[in-house]
Amino acid sequence: QVQLVESGGGSVQAGDSLRLSCAASGGTFSSYVMGWFRQAPGKEREFVAAIFWSGDSALYADSVKGRFTISRDNAKNTVYLQMNSLKPEDTAVYYCAAALGRGPNYRASYSYGYWGQGTQVTVSS
């Protein structure tokens, strides 16, 4: 049993920055691939970023490359998403997720077995 709790969302203007945090409890955090997904109103959930066990390898959606950075602190059981140069199209509920097995596709939501409740990010023009 793994519980994930996101925090750090808020309402900002275009060009601003936010850092999301996801605190994990239960299980062994360092054993999980951790991912961030987002879902805007009326749209499907989409992949944002993922980070592997050692923290030195990561995947990003094309839409956030160069602007977002995913990181993890295994000692604190926490994964972060640093979001810079935010755009209105980044507005969504952001979800943290944990994958317990090996792939095959960490860009896909079905690879993740545990999900947080989400945190709202709103970016205005």
Order of alpha helices (4+ residues) and beta strands (2+ residues): beta-beta-beta-beta-beta-beta-beta-beta-beta-beta-beta
